[in-house]
Amino acid sequence: MCLKKRGYKHGGRRRGWLCASVKSNTEAIDVVLEAIQAAGFRRGKDIGIALDPASSEFYKDGKYIFKKSDKSSKSSEEMVAFWAKWVENYPIVSIEDGLAEDDWMAGR
């Protein structure tokens, strides 16, 4: 319903999950938050969000490249700050694979 209200059709299923092509990463989170509220739950109280961004998929030559959203690139430290900001702004309880499996520079 939340996707339909925004004018989206679902894009099928991938790995068992319903997916749609939204305009940005933050819009995807906003749609999830709308769905939580529409279902009668409270964000961060009744339901939290778990992410698995598969960061290795967009990690190239020591940078995280956001090709499909804002076309930016981020260093390891910038990715850590990026996820920290999301945790501050959204009811995120878990981030799996927030950094690439070959990124050993983060936190140094």
Biopython code that builds the backbone (N, CA, C, O; Angstrom):
import numpy as np
from Bio.PDB.StructureBuilder import StructureBuilder

atoms = [
    (1, "MET", "N", (0.818, -1.191, 0.000)),
    (1, "MET", "CA", (0.000, 0.000, 0.000)),
    (1, "MET", "C", (0.865, 1.260, 0.000)),
    (1, "MET", "O", (0.573, 2.210, -0.726)),
    (2, "CYS", "N", (1.915, 1.275, 0.799)),
    (2, "CYS", "CA", (2.775, 2.459, 0.871)),
    (2, "CYS", "C", (3.486, 2.713, -0.451)),
    (2, "CYS", "O", (3.665, 3.865, -0.846)),
    (3, "LEU", "N", (3.894, 1.642, -1.141)),
    (3, "LEU", "CA", (4.522, 1.800, -2.451)),
    (3, "LEU", "C", (3.505, 2.300, -3.468)),
    (3, "LEU", "O", (3.796, 3.194, -4.263)),
    (4, "LYS", "N", (2.324, 1.723, -3.437)),
    (4, "LYS", "CA", (1.277, 2.111, -4.384)),
    (4, "LYS", "C", (0.904, 3.584, -4.197)),
    (4, "LYS", "O", (0.688, 4.301, -5.174)),
    (5, "LYS", "N", (0.831, 4.027, -2.955)),
    (5, "LYS", "CA", (0.500, 5.414, -2.648)),
    (5, "LYS", "C", (1.533, 6.377, -3.248)),
    (5, "LYS", "O", (1.198, 7.504, -3.613)),
    (6, "ARG", "N", (2.772, 5.930, -3.347)),
    (6, "ARG", "CA", (3.844, 6.747, -3.932)),
    (6, "ARG", "C", (3.943, 6.565, -5.442)),
    (6, "ARG", "O", (4.802, 7.172, -6.082)),
    (7, "GLY", "N", (3.079, 5.742, -6.016)),
    (7, "GLY", "CA", (3.067, 5.545, -7.464)),
    (7, "GLY", "C", (3.979, 4.446, -7.967)),
    (7, "GLY", "O", (4.263, 4.377, -9.163)),
    (8, "TYR", "N", (4.449, 3.573, -7.063)),
    (8, "TYR", "CA", (5.347, 2.489, -7.453)),
    (8, "TYR", "C", (4.588, 1.185, -7.598)),
    (8, "TYR", "O", (3.580, 0.944, -6.935)),
    (9, "LYS", "N", (5.106, 0.353, -8.488)),
    (9, "LYS", "CA", (4.679, -1.041, -8.575)),
    (9, "LYS", "C", (5.838, -1.859, -8.032)),
    (9, "LYS", "O", (6.997, -1.468, -8.172)),
    (10, "HIS", "N", (5.533, -2.986, -7.417)),
    (10, "HIS", "CA", (6.643, -3.797, -6.923)),
    (10, "HIS", "C", (7.369, -4.417, -8.109)),
    (10, "HIS", "O", (6.766, -4.739, -9.134)),
    (11, "GLY", "N", (8.676, -4.575, -7.944)),
    (11, "GLY", "CA", (9.523, -5.055, -9.031)),
    (11, "GLY", "C", (9.745, -6.547, -9.020)),
    (11, "GLY", "O", (10.699, -7.031, -9.628)),
    (12, "GLY", "N", (8.890, -7.287, -8.346)),
    (12, "GLY", "CA", (9.061, -8.731, -8.290)),
    (12, "GLY", "C", (9.697, -9.162, -6.990)),
    (12, "GLY", "O", (9.676, -8.434, -5.997)),
    (13, "ARG", "N", (10.254, -10.338, -7.009)),
    (13, "ARG", "CA", (10.878, -10.865, -5.799)),
    (13, "ARG", "C", (12.346, -11.150, -6.059)),
    (13, "ARG", "O", (12.737, -11.584, -7.143)),
    (14, "ARG", "N", (13.141, -10.895, -5.042)),
    (14, "ARG", "CA", (14.569, -11.197, -5.111)),
    (14, "ARG", "C", (14.966, -11.832, -3.789)),
    (14, "ARG", "O", (14.769, -11.249, -2.723)),
    (15, "ARG", "N", (15.514, -13.003, -3.866)),
    (15, "ARG", "CA", (15.953, -13.729, -2.667)),
    (15, "ARG", "C", (14.840, -13.825, -1.624)),
    (15, "ARG", "O", (15.103, -13.792, -0.422)),
    (16, "GLY", "N", (13.592, -13.945, -2.093)),
    (16, "GLY", "CA", (12.476, -14.122, -1.175)),
    (16, "GLY", "C", (11.863, -12.838, -0.662)),
    (16, "GLY", "O", (10.893, -12.884, 0.095)),
    (17, "TRP", "N", (12.397, -11.695, -1.051)),
    (17, "TRP", "CA", (11.888, -10.410, -0.564)),
    (17, "TRP", "C", (11.175, -9.678, -1.689)),
    (17, "TRP", "O", (11.573, -9.767, -2.850)),
    (18, "LEU", "N", (10.140, -8.968, -1.342)),
    (18, "LEU", "CA", (9.455, -8.114, -2.293)),
    (18, "LEU", "C", (10.321, -6.881, -2.521)),
    (18, "LEU", "O", (10.836, -6.314, -1.557)),
    (19, "CYS", "N", (10.493, -6.456, -3.753)),
    (19, "CYS", "CA", (11.361, -5.305, -4.004)),
    (19, "CYS", "C", (10.703, -4.334, -4.978)),
    (19, "CYS", "O", (9.843, -4.711, -5.774)),
    (20, "ALA", "N", (11.122, -3.098, -4.896)),
    (20, "ALA", "CA", (10.663, -2.050, -5.808)),
    (20, "ALA", "C", (11.823, -1.097, -6.032)),
    (20, "ALA", "O", (12.687, -0.958, -5.166)),
    (21, "SER", "N", (11.850, -0.451, -7.164)),
    (21, "SER", "CA", (12.893, 0.524, -7.462)),
    (21, "SER", "C", (12.429, 1.892, -6.992)),
    (21, "SER", "O", (11.624, 2.547, -7.654)),
    (22, "VAL", "N", (12.940, 2.317, -5.851)),
    (22, "VAL", "CA", (12.616, 3.632, -5.320)),
    (22, "VAL", "C", (13.713, 4.609, -5.726)),
    (22, "VAL", "O", (14.746, 4.196, -6.252)),
    (23, "LYS", "N", (13.500, 5.887, -5.491)),
    (23, "LYS", "CA", (14.425, 6.916, -5.967)),
    (23, "LYS", "C", (15.721, 7.010, -5.163)),
    (23, "LYS", "O", (16.752, 7.413, -5.701)),
    (24, "SER", "N", (15.678, 6.642, -3.882)),
    (24, "SER", "CA", (16.868, 6.788, -3.050)),
    (24, "SER", "C", (16.845, 5.790, -1.903)),
    (24, "SER", "O", (15.822, 5.167, -1.617)),
    (25, "ASN", "N", (17.977, 5.654, -1.263)),
    (25, "ASN", "CA", (18.073, 4.780, -0.095)),
    (25, "ASN", "C", (17.196, 5.296, 1.043)),
    (25, "ASN", "O", (16.551, 4.512, 1.740)),
    (26, "THR", "N", (17.173, 6.598, 1.227)),
    (26, "THR", "CA", (16.342, 7.143, 2.310)),
    (26, "THR", "C", (14.859, 6.972, 2.009)),
    (26, "THR", "O", (14.060, 6.787, 2.927)),
    (27, "GLU", "N", (14.482, 7.031, 0.737)),
    (27, "GLU", "CA", (13.080, 6.793, 0.405)),
    (27, "GLU", "C", (12.693, 5.356, 0.746)),
    (27, "GLU", "O", (11.574, 5.111, 1.196)),
    (28, "ALA", "N", (13.586, 4.420, 0.541)),
    (28, "ALA", "CA", (13.305, 3.020, 0.885)),
    (28, "ALA", "C", (13.013, 2.899, 2.380)),
    (28, "ALA", "O", (12.062, 2.224, 2.775)),
    (29, "ILE", "N", (13.822, 3.545, 3.204)),
    (29, "ILE", "CA", (13.590, 3.519, 4.651)),
    (29, "ILE", "C", (12.275, 4.213, 4.988)),
    (29, "ILE", "O", (11.515, 3.729, 5.827)),
    (30, "ASP", "N", (12.004, 5.336, 4.345)),
    (30, "ASP", "CA", (10.742, 6.056, 4.595)),
    (30, "ASP", "C", (9.524, 5.195, 4.267)),
    (30, "ASP", "O", (8.531, 5.230, 4.993)),
    (31, "VAL", "N", (9.590, 4.425, 3.182)),
    (31, "VAL", "CA", (8.485, 3.536, 2.815)),
    (31, "VAL", "C", (8.289, 2.471, 3.894)),
    (31, "VAL", "O", (7.157, 2.159, 4.263)),
    (32, "VAL", "N", (9.387, 1.916, 4.398)),
    (32, "VAL", "CA", (9.301, 0.915, 5.459)),
    (32, "VAL", "C", (8.675, 1.531, 6.714)),
    (32, "VAL", "O", (7.831, 0.910, 7.359)),
    (33, "LEU", "N", (9.093, 2.749, 7.055)),
    (33, "LEU", "CA", (8.535, 3.420, 8.234)),
    (33, "LEU", "C", (7.044, 3.697, 8.062)),
    (33, "LEU", "O", (6.274, 3.555, 9.012)),
    (34, "GLU", "N", (6.636, 4.087, 6.867)),
    (34, "GLU", "CA", (5.207, 4.282, 6.582)),
    (34, "GLU", "C", (4.436, 2.982, 6.743)),
    (34, "GLU", "O", (3.334, 2.970, 7.290)),
    (35, "ALA", "N", (5.018, 1.890, 6.265)),
    (35, "ALA", "CA", (4.355, 0.584, 6.367)),
    (35, "ALA", "C", (4.213, 0.159, 7.828)),
    (35, "ALA", "O", (3.193, -0.410, 8.215)),
    (36, "ILE", "N", (5.232, 0.435, 8.630)),
    (36, "ILE", "CA", (5.165, 0.125, 10.062)),
    (36, "ILE", "C", (3.998, 0.868, 10.698)),
    (36, "ILE", "O", (3.199, 0.286, 11.431)),
    (37, "GLN", "N", (3.912, 2.158, 10.406)),
    (37, "GLN", "CA", (2.836, 2.973, 10.966)),
    (37, "GLN", "C", (1.469, 2.540, 10.435)),
    (37, "GLN", "O", (0.503, 2.459, 11.194)),
    (38, "ALA", "N", (1.387, 2.263, 9.134)),
    (38, "ALA", "CA", (0.111, 1.852, 8.529)),
    (38, "ALA", "C", (-0.385, 0.534, 9.115)),
    (38, "ALA", "O", (-1.590, 0.287, 9.162)),
    (39, "ALA", "N", (0.538, -0.307, 9.558)),
    (39, "ALA", "CA", (0.162, -1.588, 10.155)),
    (39, "ALA", "C", (-0.216, -1.441, 11.629)),
    (39, "ALA", "O", (-0.586, -2.414, 12.286)),
    (40, "GLY", "N", (-0.119, -0.213, 12.138)),
    (40, "GLY", "CA", (-0.520, 0.038, 13.520)),
    (40, "GLY", "C", (0.578, -0.154, 14.546)),
    (40, "GLY", "O", (0.303, -0.251, 15.742)),
    (41, "PHE", "N", (1.822, -0.209, 14.088)),
    (41, "PHE", "CA", (2.945, -0.378, 15.001)),
    (41, "PHE", "C", (3.683, 0.944, 15.186)),
    (41, "PHE", "O", (3.516, 1.880, 14.405)),
    (42, "ARG", "N", (4.495, 1.000, 16.227)),
    (42, "ARG", "CA", (5.302, 2.192, 16.513)),
    (42, "ARG", "C", (6.752, 1.909, 16.150)),
    (42, "ARG", "O", (7.335, 0.915, 16.582)),
    (43, "ARG", "N", (7.326, 2.806, 15.343)),
    (43, "ARG", "CA", (8.714, 2.639, 14.922)),
    (43, "ARG", "C", (9.644, 2.749, 16.123)),
    (43, "ARG", "O", (9.529, 3.664, 16.939)),
    (44, "GLY", "N", (10.553, 1.813, 16.212)),
    (44, "GLY", "CA", (11.512, 1.826, 17.298)),
    (44, "GLY", "C", (10.977, 1.312, 18.622)),
    (44, "GLY", "O", (11.755, 1.066, 19.544)),
    (45, "LYS", "N", (9.686, 1.148, 18.734)),
    (45, "LYS", "CA", (9.076, 0.611, 19.963)),
    (45, "LYS", "C", (8.623, -0.818, 19.729)),
    (45, "LYS", "O", (9.042, -1.734, 20.435)),
    (46, "ASP", "N", (7.760, -1.006, 18.731)),
    (46, "ASP", "CA", (7.239, -2.328, 18.408)),
    (46, "ASP", "C", (8.098, -3.037, 17.363)),
    (46, "ASP", "O", (8.241, -4.260, 17.379)),
    (47, "ILE", "N", (8.658, -2.251, 16.464)),
    (47, "ILE", "CA", (9.426, -2.807, 15.345)),
    (47, "ILE", "C", (10.684, -1.977, 15.111)),
    (47, "ILE", "O", (10.641, -0.747, 15.107)),
    (48, "GLY", "N", (11.801, -2.670, 14.916)),
    (48, "GLY", "CA", (13.043, -2.036, 14.526)),
    (48, "GLY", "C", (13.414, -2.501, 13.125)),
    (48, "GLY", "O", (12.827, -3.444, 12.596)),
    (49, "ILE", "N", (14.377, -1.842, 12.543)),
    (49, "ILE", "CA", (14.802, -2.152, 11.176)),
    (49, "ILE", "C", (16.178, -2.817, 11.217)),
    (49, "ILE", "O", (17.083, -2.350, 11.909)),
    (50, "ALA", "N", (16.323, -3.898, 10.475)),
    (50, "ALA", "CA", (17.613, -4.558, 10.293)),
    (50, "ALA", "C", (18.007, -4.408, 8.824)),
    (50, "ALA", "O", (17.200, -4.663, 7.929)),
    (51, "LEU", "N", (19.232, -4.001, 8.587)),
    (51, "LEU", "CA", (19.723, -3.790, 7.225)),
    (51, "LEU", "C", (20.813, -4.798, 6.881)),
    (51, "LEU", "O", (21.598, -5.196, 7.742)),
    (52, "ASP", "N", (20.853, -5.197, 5.646)),
    (52, "ASP", "CA", (21.960, -5.977, 5.101)),
    (52, "ASP", "C", (22.315, -5.357, 3.754)),
    (52, "ASP", "O", (21.888, -5.849, 2.709)),
    (53, "PRO", "N", (23.101, -4.271, 3.777)),
    (53, "PRO", "CA", (23.384, -3.557, 2.527)),
    (53, "PRO", "C", (24.349, -4.255, 1.585)),
    (53, "PRO", "O", (24.569, -3.776, 0.472)),
    (54, "ALA", "N", (24.930, -5.372, 1.998)),
    (54, "ALA", "CA", (25.873, -6.100, 1.133)),
    (54, "ALA", "C", (26.931, -5.142, 0.571)),
    (54, "ALA", "O", (27.128, -5.056, -0.641)),
    (55, "SER", "N", (27.590, -4.441, 1.457)),
    (55, "SER", "CA", (28.524, -3.380, 1.073)),
    (55, "SER", "C", (29.657, -3.836, 0.171)),
    (55, "SER", "O", (30.210, -3.027, -0.574)),
    (56, "SER", "N", (30.014, -5.102, 0.221)),
    (56, "SER", "CA", (31.060, -5.602, -0.679)),
    (56, "SER", "C", (30.675, -5.424, -2.137)),
    (56, "SER", "O", (31.543, -5.306, -3.002)),
    (57, "GLU", "N", (29.385, -5.404, -2.411)),
    (57, "GLU", "CA", (28.896, -5.277, -3.790)),
    (57, "GLU", "C", (29.161, -3.898, -4.394)),
    (57, "GLU", "O", (29.227, -3.767, -5.616)),
    (58, "PHE", "N", (29.312, -2.872, -3.560)),
    (58, "PHE", "CA", (29.569, -1.538, -4.114)),
    (58, "PHE", "C", (30.878, -0.937, -3.579)),
    (58, "PHE", "O", (31.039, 0.283, -3.543)),
    (59, "TYR", "N", (31.804, -1.806, -3.167)),
    (59, "TYR", "CA", (33.131, -1.407, -2.707)),
    (59, "TYR", "C", (34.128, -1.699, -3.823)),
    (59, "TYR", "O", (34.345, -2.856, -4.182)),
    (60, "LYS", "N", (34.730, -0.652, -4.365)),
    (60, "LYS", "CA", (35.685, -0.801, -5.458)),
    (60, "LYS", "C", (36.883, 0.116, -5.218)),
    (60, "LYS", "O", (36.721, 1.309, -4.959)),
    (61, "ASP", "N", (38.070, -0.446, -5.305)),
    (61, "ASP", "CA", (39.317, 0.324, -5.192)),
    (61, "ASP", "C", (39.362, 1.189, -3.940)),
    (61, "ASP", "O", (39.781, 2.346, -3.992)),
    (62, "GLY", "N", (38.929, 0.623, -2.809)),
    (62, "GLY", "CA", (39.023, 1.326, -1.532)),
    (62, "GLY", "C", (37.937, 2.350, -1.281)),
    (62, "GLY", "O", (38.024, 3.104, -0.312)),
    (63, "LYS", "N", (36.922, 2.401, -2.120)),
    (63, "LYS", "CA", (35.821, 3.359, -1.958)),
    (63, "LYS", "C", (34.483, 2.647, -2.102)),
    (63, "LYS", "O", (34.370, 1.629, -2.784)),
    (64, "TYR", "N", (33.490, 3.199, -1.454)),
    (64, "TYR", "CA", (32.116, 2.726, -1.597)),
    (64, "TYR", "C", (31.440, 3.634, -2.618)),
    (64, "TYR", "O", (31.328, 4.840, -2.399)),
    (65, "ILE", "N", (30.998, 3.068, -3.713)),
    (65, "ILE", "CA", (30.452, 3.832, -4.828)),
    (65, "ILE", "C", (28.931, 3.661, -4.866)),
    (65, "ILE", "O", (28.425, 2.552, -5.041)),
    (66, "PHE", "N", (28.224, 4.756, -4.702)),
    (66, "PHE", "CA", (26.763, 4.754, -4.744)),
    (66, "PHE", "C", (26.307, 5.102, -6.160)),
    (66, "PHE", "O", (25.947, 6.247, -6.434)),
    (67, "LYS", "N", (26.322, 4.139, -7.040)),
    (67, "LYS", "CA", (25.994, 4.368, -8.459)),
    (67, "LYS", "C", (24.517, 4.664, -8.681)),
    (67, "LYS", "O", (24.172, 5.493, -9.523)),
    (68, "LYS", "N", (23.648, 3.998, -7.938)),
    (68, "LYS", "CA", (22.227, 4.092, -8.232)),
    (68, "LYS", "C", (21.514, 5.200, -7.463)),
    (68, "LYS", "O", (20.399, 5.566, -7.835)),
    (69, "SER", "N", (22.102, 5.739, -6.422)),
    (69, "SER", "CA", (21.396, 6.765, -5.655)),
    (69, "SER", "C", (21.938, 8.154, -5.976)),
    (69, "SER", "O", (21.512, 8.774, -6.951)),
    (70, "ASP", "N", (22.860, 8.640, -5.177)),
    (70, "ASP", "CA", (23.324, 10.020, -5.374)),
    (70, "ASP", "C", (24.652, 10.124, -6.120)),
    (70, "ASP", "O", (25.220, 11.211, -6.227)),
    (71, "LYS", "N", (25.148, 9.003, -6.634)),
    (71, "LYS", "CA", (26.375, 8.953, -7.433)),
    (71, "LYS", "C", (27.634, 9.346, -6.643)),
    (71, "LYS", "O", (28.659, 9.673, -7.242)),
    (72, "SER", "N", (27.562, 9.318, -5.321)),
    (72, "SER", "CA", (28.709, 9.701, -4.508)),
    (72, "SER", "C", (29.616, 8.502, -4.246)),
    (72, "SER", "O", (29.273, 7.363, -4.566)),
    (73, "SER", "N", (30.768, 8.776, -3.665)),
    (73, "SER", "CA", (31.642, 7.711, -3.185)),
    (73, "SER", "C", (32.077, 8.091, -1.768)),
    (73, "SER", "O", (32.170, 9.270, -1.425)),
    (74, "LYS", "N", (32.340, 7.067, -0.956)),
    (74, "LYS", "CA", (32.701, 7.291, 0.437)),
    (74, "LYS", "C", (33.895, 6.420, 0.822)),
    (74, "LYS", "O", (34.038, 5.291, 0.352)),
    (75, "SER", "N", (34.738, 6.967, 1.679)),
    (75, "SER", "CA", (35.842, 6.201, 2.245)),
    (75, "SER", "C", (35.279, 5.293, 3.346)),
    (75, "SER", "O", (34.095, 5.366, 3.677)),
    (76, "SER", "N", (36.129, 4.450, 3.899)),
    (76, "SER", "CA", (35.707, 3.577, 4.995)),
    (76, "SER", "C", (35.202, 4.388, 6.181)),
    (76, "SER", "O", (34.157, 4.079, 6.755)),
    (77, "GLU", "N", (35.940, 5.413, 6.539)),
    (77, "GLU", "CA", (35.549, 6.248, 7.671)),
    (77, "GLU", "C", (34.230, 6.971, 7.402)),
    (77, "GLU", "O", (33.400, 7.118, 8.299)),
    (78, "GLU", "N", (34.047, 7.418, 6.169)),
    (78, "GLU", "CA", (32.791, 8.080, 5.802)),
    (78, "GLU", "C", (31.614, 7.111, 5.846)),
    (78, "GLU", "O", (30.500, 7.506, 6.188)),
    (79, "MET", "N", (31.853, 5.835, 5.498)),
    (79, "MET", "CA", (30.780, 4.842, 5.581)),
    (79, "MET", "C", (30.383, 4.589, 7.030)),
    (79, "MET", "O", (29.199, 4.462, 7.342)),
    (80, "VAL", "N", (31.367, 4.517, 7.909)),
    (80, "VAL", "CA", (31.068, 4.334, 9.335)),
    (80, "VAL", "C", (30.217, 5.510, 9.832)),
    (80, "VAL", "O", (29.231, 5.312, 10.541)),
    (81, "ALA", "N", (30.604, 6.732, 9.455)),
    (81, "ALA", "CA", (29.830, 7.923, 9.848)),
    (81, "ALA", "C", (28.435, 7.903, 9.215)),
    (81, "ALA", "O", (27.459, 8.299, 9.852)),
    (82, "PHE", "N", (28.342, 7.447, 7.969)),
    (82, "PHE", "CA", (27.070, 7.344, 7.268)),
    (82, "PHE", "C", (26.117, 6.427, 8.028)),
    (82, "PHE", "O", (24.971, 6.796, 8.286)),
    (83, "TRP", "N", (26.591, 5.222, 8.388)),
    (83, "TRP", "CA", (25.733, 4.286, 9.121)),
    (83, "TRP", "C", (25.398, 4.817, 10.505)),
    (83, "TRP", "O", (24.279, 4.629, 10.982)),
    (84, "ALA", "N", (26.351, 5.478, 11.161)),
    (84, "ALA", "CA", (26.081, 6.043, 12.492)),
    (84, "ALA", "C", (24.965, 7.079, 12.425)),
    (84, "ALA", "O", (24.113, 7.133, 13.312)),
    (85, "LYS", "N", (24.964, 7.901, 11.380)),
    (85, "LYS", "CA", (23.907, 8.903, 11.204)),
    (85, "LYS", "C", (22.552, 8.227, 10.971)),
    (85, "LYS", "O", (21.535, 8.660, 11.513)),
    (86, "TRP", "N", (22.547, 7.172, 10.168)),
    (86, "TRP", "CA", (21.294, 6.446, 9.930)),
    (86, "TRP", "C", (20.763, 5.853, 11.230)),
    (86, "TRP", "O", (19.558, 5.891, 11.479)),
    (87, "VAL", "N", (21.648, 5.305, 12.062)),
    (87, "VAL", "CA", (21.216, 4.731, 13.344)),
    (87, "VAL", "C", (20.633, 5.816, 14.245)),
    (87, "VAL", "O", (19.691, 5.556, 14.994)),
    (88, "GLU", "N", (21.178, 7.021, 14.181)),
    (88, "GLU", "CA", (20.626, 8.151, 14.938)),
    (88, "GLU", "C", (19.241, 8.544, 14.435)),
    (88, "GLU", "O", (18.365, 8.880, 15.233)),
    (89, "ASN", "N", (19.034, 8.505, 13.117)),
    (89, "ASN", "CA", (17.810, 9.017, 12.508)),
    (89, "ASN", "C", (16.693, 7.995, 12.327)),
    (89, "ASN", "O", (15.529, 8.372, 12.195)),
    (90, "TYR", "N", (17.026, 6.732, 12.320)),
    (90, "TYR", "CA", (16.044, 5.687, 12.056)),
    (90, "TYR", "C", (16.123, 4.615, 13.145)),
    (90, "TYR", "O", (17.159, 4.476, 13.796)),
    (91, "PRO", "N", (15.040, 3.857, 13.352)),
    (91, "PRO", "CA", (15.055, 2.807, 14.383)),
    (91, "PRO", "C", (15.775, 1.538, 13.907)),
    (91, "PRO", "O", (15.180, 0.464, 13.822)),
    (92, "ILE", "N", (17.060, 1.688, 13.602)),
    (92, "ILE", "CA", (17.867, 0.567, 13.108)),
    (92, "ILE", "C", (18.433, -0.179, 14.308)),
    (92, "ILE", "O", (19.051, 0.414, 15.193)),
    (93, "VAL", "N", (18.211, -1.488, 14.322)),
    (93, "VAL", "CA", (18.691, -2.314, 15.429)),
    (93, "VAL", "C", (19.861, -3.209, 15.014)),
    (93, "VAL", "O", (20.556, -3.762, 15.866)),
    (94, "SER", "N", (20.073, -3.348, 13.711)),
    (94, "SER", "CA", (21.144, -4.216, 13.234)),
    (94, "SER", "C", (21.567, -3.802, 11.826)),
    (94, "SER", "O", (20.736, -3.470, 10.981)),
    (95, "ILE", "N", (22.892, -3.831, 11.594)),
    (95, "ILE", "CA", (23.433, -3.634, 10.248)),
    (95, "ILE", "C", (24.413, -4.772, 9.991)),
    (95, "ILE", "O", (25.481, -4.838, 10.598)),
    (96, "GLU", "N", (24.036, -5.656, 9.091)),
    (96, "GLU", "CA", (24.902, -6.755, 8.697)),
    (96, "GLU", "C", (25.634, -6.343, 7.418)),
    (96, "GLU", "O", (25.023, -5.809, 6.492)),
    (97, "ASP", "N", (26.921, -6.590, 7.374)),
    (97, "ASP", "CA", (27.731, -6.252, 6.198)),
    (97, "ASP", "C", (27.675, -4.760, 5.868)),
    (97, "ASP", "O", (27.510, -4.379, 4.709)),
    (98, "GLY", "N", (27.813, -3.928, 6.887)),
    (98, "GLY", "CA", (27.822, -2.480, 6.685)),
    (98, "GLY", "C", (29.078, -1.983, 5.996)),
    (98, "GLY", "O", (29.089, -0.903, 5.407)),
    (99, "LEU", "N", (30.138, -2.780, 6.073)),
    (99, "LEU", "CA", (31.384, -2.503, 5.357)),
    (99, "LEU", "C", (31.749, -3.746, 4.558)),
    (99, "LEU", "O", (31.302, -4.852, 4.862)),
    (100, "ALA", "N", (32.555, -3.548, 3.547)),
    (100, "ALA", "CA", (32.953, -4.658, 2.670)),
    (100, "ALA", "C", (33.798, -5.675, 3.435)),
    (100, "ALA", "O", (34.529, -5.324, 4.361)),
    (101, "GLU", "N", (33.684, -6.926, 3.037)),
    (101, "GLU", "CA", (34.448, -7.974, 3.718)),
    (101, "GLU", "C", (35.951, -7.816, 3.502)),
    (101, "GLU", "O", (36.735, -8.350, 4.287)),
    (102, "ASP", "N", (36.373, -7.101, 2.468)),
    (102, "ASP", "CA", (37.795, -6.860, 2.216)),
    (102, "ASP", "C", (38.267, -5.501, 2.711)),
    (102, "ASP", "O", (39.403, -5.109, 2.447)),
    (103, "ASP", "N", (37.416, -4.783, 3.418)),
    (103, "ASP", "CA", (37.769, -3.450, 3.926)),
    (103, "ASP", "C", (38.366, -3.568, 5.310)),
    (103, "ASP", "O", (37.652, -3.614, 6.312)),
    (104, "TRP", "N", (39.674, -3.618, 5.352)),
    (104, "TRP", "CA", (40.363, -3.756, 6.640)),
    (104, "TRP", "C", (40.885, -2.420, 7.148)),
    (104, "TRP", "O", (41.547, -2.378, 8.185)),
    (105, "MET", "N", (40.604, -1.322, 6.440)),
    (105, "MET", "CA", (41.110, -0.013, 6.848)),
    (105, "MET", "C", (40.169, 0.713, 7.800)),
    (105, "MET", "O", (40.578, 1.662, 8.469)),
    (106, "ALA", "N", (38.937, 0.285, 7.868)),
    (106, "ALA", "CA", (37.958, 0.963, 8.719)),
    (106, "ALA", "C", (38.410, 0.920, 10.175)),
    (106, "ALA", "O", (38.819, -0.123, 10.685)),
    (107, "GLY", "N", (38.328, 2.072, 10.829)),
    (107, "GLY", "CA", (38.665, 2.145, 12.240)),
    (107, "GLY", "C", (40.138, 2.297, 12.538)),
    (107, "GLY", "O", (40.522, 2.309, 13.707)),
    (108, "ARG", "N", (40.971, 2.412, 11.532)),
    (108, "ARG", "CA", (42.411, 2.590, 11.779)),
    (108, "ARG", "C", (42.782, 4.033, 11.847)),
    (108, "ARG", "O", (43.951, 4.361, 12.048)),
]
sb = StructureBuilder()
sb.init_structure("model")
sb.init_model(0)
sb.init_chain("A")
sb.init_seg("    ")
for serial, (resi, resn, name, xyz) in enumerate(atoms, 1):
    if name == "N":
        sb.init_residue(resn, " ", resi, " ")
    sb.init_atom(name, np.array(xyz, "f"), 0.0, 1.0, " ", f" {name:<3s}", serial, name[0])
structure = sb.get_structure()
